[in-house]
Amino acid sequence: MIIMFLSQTQNRTMIELLDKKHNRNDFYCWKELFNNYIKNQAGQDIKRKLSACFVFAEEETKNVI
């Protein structure tokens, strides 16, 4: 597991395998196709073992960055 720190927010962040505990609702990256994939399709692909999706998330809130 990789632990990183963001200088602007000082929140502890981690790279983790995406799962149900992660909050994806506020995720936004300027690419609508990618936004939709993370919010709607990635979980299904993981469940079907079609992909592995890692996210950069805040440790305490599990918000996907």
Biopython code that builds the backbone (N, CA, C, O; Angstrom):
import numpy as np
from Bio.PDB.StructureBuilder import StructureBuilder

atoms = [
    (1, "MET", "N", (0.836, -1.155, 0.000)),
    (1, "MET", "CA", (0.000, 0.000, 0.000)),
    (1, "MET", "C", (0.894, 1.233, 0.000)),
    (1, "MET", "O", (1.897, 1.277, 0.712)),
    (2, "ILE", "N", (0.536, 2.224, -0.788)),
    (2, "ILE", "CA", (1.317, 3.454, -0.903)),
    (2, "ILE", "C", (0.582, 4.562, -0.167)),
    (2, "ILE", "O", (-0.611, 4.769, -0.389)),
    (3, "ILE", "N", (1.274, 5.269, 0.697)),
    (3, "ILE", "CA", (0.686, 6.389, 1.429)),
    (3, "ILE", "C", (1.357, 7.663, 0.948)),
    (3, "ILE", "O", (2.583, 7.744, 0.875)),
    (4, "MET", "N", (0.534, 8.664, 0.618)),
    (4, "MET", "CA", (1.056, 9.938, 0.135)),
    (4, "MET", "C", (0.374, 11.074, 0.897)),
    (4, "MET", "O", (-0.672, 10.885, 1.518)),
    (5, "PHE", "N", (0.975, 12.228, 0.838)),
    (5, "PHE", "CA", (0.399, 13.397, 1.466)),
    (5, "PHE", "C", (0.190, 14.477, 0.413)),
    (5, "PHE", "O", (1.051, 14.699, -0.438)),
    (6, "LEU", "N", (-0.963, 15.149, 0.475)),
    (6, "LEU", "CA", (-1.227, 16.281, -0.400)),
    (6, "LEU", "C", (-0.868, 17.550, 0.349)),
    (6, "LEU", "O", (-1.368, 17.780, 1.449)),
    (7, "SER", "N", (-0.013, 18.372, -0.227)),
    (7, "SER", "CA", (0.440, 19.564, 0.466)),
    (7, "SER", "C", (-0.670, 20.588, 0.656)),
    (7, "SER", "O", (-0.659, 21.324, 1.643)),
    (8, "GLN", "N", (-1.633, 20.654, -0.268)),
    (8, "GLN", "CA", (-2.687, 21.670, -0.181)),
    (8, "GLN", "C", (-3.695, 21.358, 0.915)),
    (8, "GLN", "O", (-4.120, 22.270, 1.624)),
    (9, "THR", "N", (-4.091, 20.106, 1.077)),
    (9, "THR", "CA", (-5.153, 19.773, 2.017)),
    (9, "THR", "C", (-4.637, 19.161, 3.309)),
    (9, "THR", "O", (-5.351, 19.149, 4.311)),
    (10, "GLN", "N", (-3.417, 18.655, 3.305)),
    (10, "GLN", "CA", (-2.828, 17.985, 4.453)),
    (10, "GLN", "C", (-3.615, 16.745, 4.875)),
    (10, "GLN", "O", (-3.426, 16.248, 5.985)),
    (11, "ASN", "N", (-4.492, 16.239, 4.012)),
    (11, "ASN", "CA", (-5.200, 14.995, 4.284)),
    (11, "ASN", "C", (-4.333, 13.824, 3.861)),
    (11, "ASN", "O", (-3.677, 13.866, 2.820)),
    (12, "ARG", "N", (-4.337, 12.801, 4.658)),
    (12, "ARG", "CA", (-3.590, 11.593, 4.324)),
    (12, "ARG", "C", (-4.341, 10.864, 3.214)),
    (12, "ARG", "O", (-5.548, 10.643, 3.320)),
    (13, "THR", "N", (-3.636, 10.494, 2.160)),
    (13, "THR", "CA", (-4.264, 9.835, 1.016)),
    (13, "THR", "C", (-3.566, 8.525, 0.725)),
    (13, "THR", "O", (-2.396, 8.331, 1.055)),
    (14, "MET", "N", (-4.317, 7.625, 0.092)),
    (14, "MET", "CA", (-3.782, 6.304, -0.202)),
    (14, "MET", "C", (-4.234, 5.859, -1.591)),
    (14, "MET", "O", (-5.283, 6.276, -2.082)),
    (15, "ILE", "N", (-3.434, 5.019, -2.204)),
    (15, "ILE", "CA", (-3.838, 4.360, -3.441)),
    (15, "ILE", "C", (-4.391, 3.008, -3.041)),
    (15, "ILE", "O", (-3.702, 2.201, -2.416)),
    (16, "GLU", "N", (-5.651, 2.764, -3.411)),
    (16, "GLU", "CA", (-6.334, 1.548, -2.994)),
    (16, "GLU", "C", (-7.123, 0.961, -4.156)),
    (16, "GLU", "O", (-7.438, 1.661, -5.119)),
    (17, "LEU", "N", (-7.435, -0.300, -4.063)),
    (17, "LEU", "CA", (-8.318, -0.944, -5.024)),
    (17, "LEU", "C", (-9.729, -0.418, -4.783)),
    (17, "LEU", "O", (-10.215, -0.435, -3.652)),
    (18, "LEU", "N", (-10.382, 0.046, -5.838)),
    (18, "LEU", "CA", (-11.727, 0.603, -5.725)),
    (18, "LEU", "C", (-12.696, -0.450, -5.199)),
    (18, "LEU", "O", (-12.722, -1.583, -5.679)),
    (19, "ASP", "N", (-13.493, -0.057, -4.204)),
    (19, "ASP", "CA", (-14.553, -0.938, -3.714)),
    (19, "ASP", "C", (-15.717, -0.098, -3.186)),
    (19, "ASP", "O", (-15.721, 1.124, -3.335)),
    (20, "LYS", "N", (-16.692, -0.746, -2.578)),
    (20, "LYS", "CA", (-17.921, -0.071, -2.160)),
    (20, "LYS", "C", (-17.715, 0.992, -1.094)),
    (20, "LYS", "O", (-18.554, 1.881, -0.949)),
    (21, "LYS", "N", (-16.625, 0.925, -0.346)),
    (21, "LYS", "CA", (-16.401, 1.902, 0.721)),
    (21, "LYS", "C", (-16.000, 3.278, 0.191)),
    (21, "LYS", "O", (-16.064, 4.263, 0.926)),
    (22, "HIS", "N", (-15.589, 3.356, -1.071)),
    (22, "HIS", "CA", (-15.128, 4.623, -1.643)),
    (22, "HIS", "C", (-16.297, 5.479, -2.119)),
    (22, "HIS", "O", (-17.238, 4.991, -2.744)),
    (23, "ASN", "N", (-16.207, 6.771, -1.805)),
    (23, "ASN", "CA", (-17.211, 7.739, -2.237)),
    (23, "ASN", "C", (-16.802, 8.279, -3.606)),
    (23, "ASN", "O", (-15.837, 9.036, -3.718)),
    (24, "ARG", "N", (-17.536, 7.889, -4.638)),
    (24, "ARG", "CA", (-17.217, 8.310, -6.015)),
    (24, "ARG", "C", (-18.094, 9.447, -6.503)),
    (24, "ARG", "O", (-17.869, 9.970, -7.594)),
    (25, "ASN", "N", (-19.092, 9.843, -5.718)),
    (25, "ASN", "CA", (-20.084, 10.828, -6.175)),
    (25, "ASN", "C", (-19.488, 12.166, -6.572)),
    (25, "ASN", "O", (-19.941, 12.767, -7.547)),
    (26, "ASP", "N", (-18.492, 12.649, -5.854)),
    (26, "ASP", "CA", (-17.908, 13.958, -6.142)),
    (26, "ASP", "C", (-16.682, 13.893, -7.046)),
    (26, "ASP", "O", (-16.053, 14.918, -7.306)),
    (27, "PHE", "N", (-16.338, 12.705, -7.527)),
    (27, "PHE", "CA", (-15.175, 12.561, -8.411)),
    (27, "PHE", "C", (-15.417, 13.329, -9.706)),
    (27, "PHE", "O", (-16.498, 13.238, -10.290)),
    (28, "TYR", "N", (-14.421, 14.080, -10.155)),
    (28, "TYR", "CA", (-14.517, 14.816, -11.415)),
    (28, "TYR", "C", (-13.118, 15.011, -11.982)),
    (28, "TYR", "O", (-12.211, 15.434, -11.266)),
    (29, "CYS", "N", (-12.937, 14.702, -13.280)),
    (29, "CYS", "CA", (-11.591, 14.823, -13.853)),
    (29, "CYS", "C", (-11.548, 15.534, -15.203)),
    (29, "CYS", "O", (-10.522, 15.475, -15.881)),
    (30, "TRP", "N", (-12.618, 16.200, -15.614)),
    (30, "TRP", "CA", (-12.687, 16.937, -16.872)),
    (30, "TRP", "C", (-12.895, 16.054, -18.098)),
    (30, "TRP", "O", (-13.034, 16.575, -19.205)),
    (31, "LYS", "N", (-12.920, 14.762, -17.934)),
    (31, "LYS", "CA", (-13.197, 13.819, -19.028)),
    (31, "LYS", "C", (-14.480, 13.075, -18.683)),
    (31, "LYS", "O", (-14.472, 12.178, -17.840)),
    (32, "GLU", "N", (-15.574, 13.440, -19.326)),
    (32, "GLU", "CA", (-16.886, 12.894, -18.989)),
    (32, "GLU", "C", (-16.928, 11.366, -19.105)),
    (32, "GLU", "O", (-17.560, 10.699, -18.286)),
    (33, "LEU", "N", (-16.267, 10.821, -20.104)),
    (33, "LEU", "CA", (-16.233, 9.370, -20.276)),
    (33, "LEU", "C", (-15.597, 8.690, -19.060)),
    (33, "LEU", "O", (-16.104, 7.679, -18.576)),
    (34, "PHE", "N", (-14.488, 9.247, -18.570)),
    (34, "PHE", "CA", (-13.819, 8.681, -17.408)),
    (34, "PHE", "C", (-14.651, 8.880, -16.139)),
    (34, "PHE", "O", (-14.735, 7.979, -15.304)),
    (35, "ASN", "N", (-15.266, 10.057, -15.994)),
    (35, "ASN", "CA", (-16.145, 10.302, -14.846)),
    (35, "ASN", "C", (-17.247, 9.247, -14.784)),
    (35, "ASN", "O", (-17.500, 8.668, -13.727)),
    (36, "ASN", "N", (-17.898, 9.002, -15.913)),
    (36, "ASN", "CA", (-18.979, 8.019, -15.968)),
    (36, "ASN", "C", (-18.470, 6.617, -15.663)),
    (36, "ASN", "O", (-19.144, 5.847, -14.979)),
    (37, "TYR", "N", (-17.297, 6.285, -16.162)),
    (37, "TYR", "CA", (-16.747, 4.950, -15.911)),
    (37, "TYR", "C", (-16.510, 4.736, -14.414)),
    (37, "TYR", "O", (-16.930, 3.718, -13.862)),
    (38, "ILE", "N", (-15.848, 5.674, -13.762)),
    (38, "ILE", "CA", (-15.559, 5.536, -12.333)),
    (38, "ILE", "C", (-16.844, 5.482, -11.520)),
    (38, "ILE", "O", (-16.966, 4.670, -10.603)),
    (39, "LYS", "N", (-17.799, 6.335, -11.849)),
    (39, "LYS", "CA", (-19.030, 6.423, -11.065)),
    (39, "LYS", "C", (-20.001, 5.275, -11.328)),
    (39, "LYS", "O", (-20.715, 4.855, -10.417)),
    (40, "ASN", "N", (-20.042, 4.757, -12.563)),
    (40, "ASN", "CA", (-21.112, 3.828, -12.935)),
    (40, "ASN", "C", (-20.665, 2.434, -13.371)),
    (40, "ASN", "O", (-21.394, 1.468, -13.148)),
    (41, "GLN", "N", (-19.508, 2.304, -13.974)),
    (41, "GLN", "CA", (-19.142, 1.038, -14.607)),
    (41, "GLN", "C", (-18.007, 0.293, -13.911)),
    (41, "GLN", "O", (-17.978, -0.938, -13.944)),
    (42, "ALA", "N", (-17.086, 0.994, -13.291)),
    (42, "ALA", "CA", (-15.891, 0.358, -12.723)),
    (42, "ALA", "C", (-16.243, -0.731, -11.713)),
    (42, "ALA", "O", (-15.641, -1.804, -11.733)),
    (43, "GLY", "N", (-17.198, -0.473, -10.841)),
    (43, "GLY", "CA", (-17.588, -1.469, -9.838)),
    (43, "GLY", "C", (-18.104, -2.745, -10.462)),
    (43, "GLY", "O", (-17.807, -3.840, -9.985)),
    (44, "GLN", "N", (-18.881, -2.611, -11.537)),
    (44, "GLN", "CA", (-19.407, -3.791, -12.234)),
    (44, "GLN", "C", (-18.281, -4.573, -12.898)),
    (44, "GLN", "O", (-18.271, -5.804, -12.856)),
    (45, "ASP", "N", (-17.341, -3.873, -13.507)),
    (45, "ASP", "CA", (-16.212, -4.545, -14.155)),
    (45, "ASP", "C", (-15.347, -5.297, -13.139)),
    (45, "ASP", "O", (-14.861, -6.393, -13.418)),
    (46, "ILE", "N", (-15.160, -4.699, -11.963)),
    (46, "ILE", "CA", (-14.384, -5.362, -10.913)),
    (46, "ILE", "C", (-15.108, -6.613, -10.440)),
    (46, "ILE", "O", (-14.499, -7.670, -10.280)),
    (47, "LYS", "N", (-16.416, -6.487, -10.218)),
    (47, "LYS", "CA", (-17.208, -7.628, -9.750)),
    (47, "LYS", "C", (-17.154, -8.788, -10.741)),
    (47, "LYS", "O", (-17.123, -9.951, -10.337)),
    (48, "ARG", "N", (-17.144, -8.475, -12.028)),
    (48, "ARG", "CA", (-17.084, -9.499, -13.079)),
    (48, "ARG", "C", (-15.655, -9.950, -13.382)),
    (48, "ARG", "O", (-15.431, -10.797, -14.247)),
    (49, "LYS", "N", (-14.696, -9.376, -12.660)),
    (49, "LYS", "CA", (-13.269, -9.681, -12.843)),
    (49, "LYS", "C", (-12.772, -9.348, -14.249)),
    (49, "LYS", "O", (-11.942, -10.055, -14.820)),
    (50, "LEU", "N", (-13.306, -8.251, -14.790)),
    (50, "LEU", "CA", (-12.869, -7.759, -16.098)),
    (50, "LEU", "C", (-11.754, -6.722, -15.969)),
    (50, "LEU", "O", (-11.015, -6.474, -16.922)),
    (51, "SER", "N", (-11.641, -6.121, -14.786)),
    (51, "SER", "CA", (-10.607, -5.107, -14.590)),
    (51, "SER", "C", (-10.290, -4.967, -13.107)),
    (51, "SER", "O", (-11.011, -5.468, -12.243)),
    (52, "ALA", "N", (-9.203, -4.279, -12.843)),
    (52, "ALA", "CA", (-8.848, -3.851, -11.491)),
    (52, "ALA", "C", (-8.688, -2.342, -11.561)),
    (52, "ALA", "O", (-7.950, -1.835, -12.405)),
    (53, "CYS", "N", (-9.361, -1.634, -10.696)),
    (53, "CYS", "CA", (-9.337, -0.176, -10.735)),
    (53, "CYS", "C", (-8.794, 0.335, -9.409)),
    (53, "CYS", "O", (-9.372, 0.082, -8.352)),
    (54, "PHE", "N", (-7.685, 1.053, -9.471)),
    (54, "PHE", "CA", (-7.094, 1.642, -8.281)),
    (54, "PHE", "C", (-7.426, 3.124, -8.241)),
    (54, "PHE", "O", (-7.449, 3.791, -9.275)),
    (55, "VAL", "N", (-7.683, 3.633, -7.050)),
    (55, "VAL", "CA", (-8.042, 5.040, -6.895)),
    (55, "VAL", "C", (-7.141, 5.696, -5.852)),
    (55, "VAL", "O", (-6.576, 5.032, -4.983)),
    (56, "PHE", "N", (-7.027, 6.980, -5.962)),
    (56, "PHE", "CA", (-6.317, 7.817, -5.008)),
    (56, "PHE", "C", (-7.398, 8.381, -4.101)),
    (56, "PHE", "O", (-8.212, 9.186, -4.553)),
    (57, "ALA", "N", (-7.429, 7.979, -2.827)),
    (57, "ALA", "CA", (-8.533, 8.347, -1.948)),
    (57, "ALA", "C", (-8.027, 8.884, -0.618)),
    (57, "ALA", "O", (-6.957, 8.511, -0.137)),
    (58, "GLU", "N", (-8.842, 9.785, -0.031)),
    (58, "GLU", "CA", (-8.539, 10.286, 1.294)),
    (58, "GLU", "C", (-8.738, 9.158, 2.298)),
    (58, "GLU", "O", (-9.732, 8.435, 2.233)),
    (59, "GLU", "N", (-7.808, 9.005, 3.216)),
    (59, "GLU", "CA", (-7.840, 7.887, 4.149)),
    (59, "GLU", "C", (-9.066, 7.930, 5.067)),
    (59, "GLU", "O", (-9.713, 6.903, 5.270)),
    (60, "GLU", "N", (-9.391, 9.091, 5.620)),
    (60, "GLU", "CA", (-10.483, 9.166, 6.584)),
    (60, "GLU", "C", (-11.853, 9.136, 5.941)),
    (60, "GLU", "O", (-12.741, 8.433, 6.423)),
    (61, "THR", "N", (-12.049, 9.886, 4.856)),
    (61, "THR", "CA", (-13.381, 10.017, 4.252)),
    (61, "THR", "C", (-13.634, 9.020, 3.130)),
    (61, "THR", "O", (-14.786, 8.775, 2.773)),
    (62, "LYS", "N", (-12.570, 8.439, 2.567)),
    (62, "LYS", "CA", (-12.649, 7.538, 1.414)),
    (62, "LYS", "C", (-13.173, 8.252, 0.163)),
    (62, "LYS", "O", (-13.665, 7.601, -0.760)),
    (63, "ASN", "N", (-13.069, 9.587, 0.128)),
    (63, "ASN", "CA", (-13.415, 10.322, -1.080)),
    (63, "ASN", "C", (-12.379, 10.041, -2.154)),
    (63, "ASN", "O", (-11.178, 10.125, -1.898)),
    (64, "VAL", "N", (-12.838, 9.709, -3.358)),
    (64, "VAL", "CA", (-11.943, 9.462, -4.487)),
    (64, "VAL", "C", (-11.501, 10.807, -5.050)),
    (64, "VAL", "O", (-12.322, 11.677, -5.341)),
    (65, "ILE", "N", (-10.206, 10.957, -5.196)),
    (65, "ILE", "CA", (-9.648, 12.227, -5.688)),
    (65, "ILE", "C", (-9.344, 12.101, -7.172)),
    (65, "ILE", "O", (-8.867, 13.054, -7.788)),
]
sb = StructureBuilder()
sb.init_structure("model")
sb.init_model(0)
sb.init_chain("A")
sb.init_seg("    ")
for serial, (resi, resn, name, xyz) in enumerate(atoms, 1):
    if name == "N":
        sb.init_residue(resn, " ", resi, " ")
    sb.init_atom(name, np.array(xyz, "f"), 0.0, 1.0, " ", f" {name:<3s}", serial, name[0])
structure = sb.get_structure()
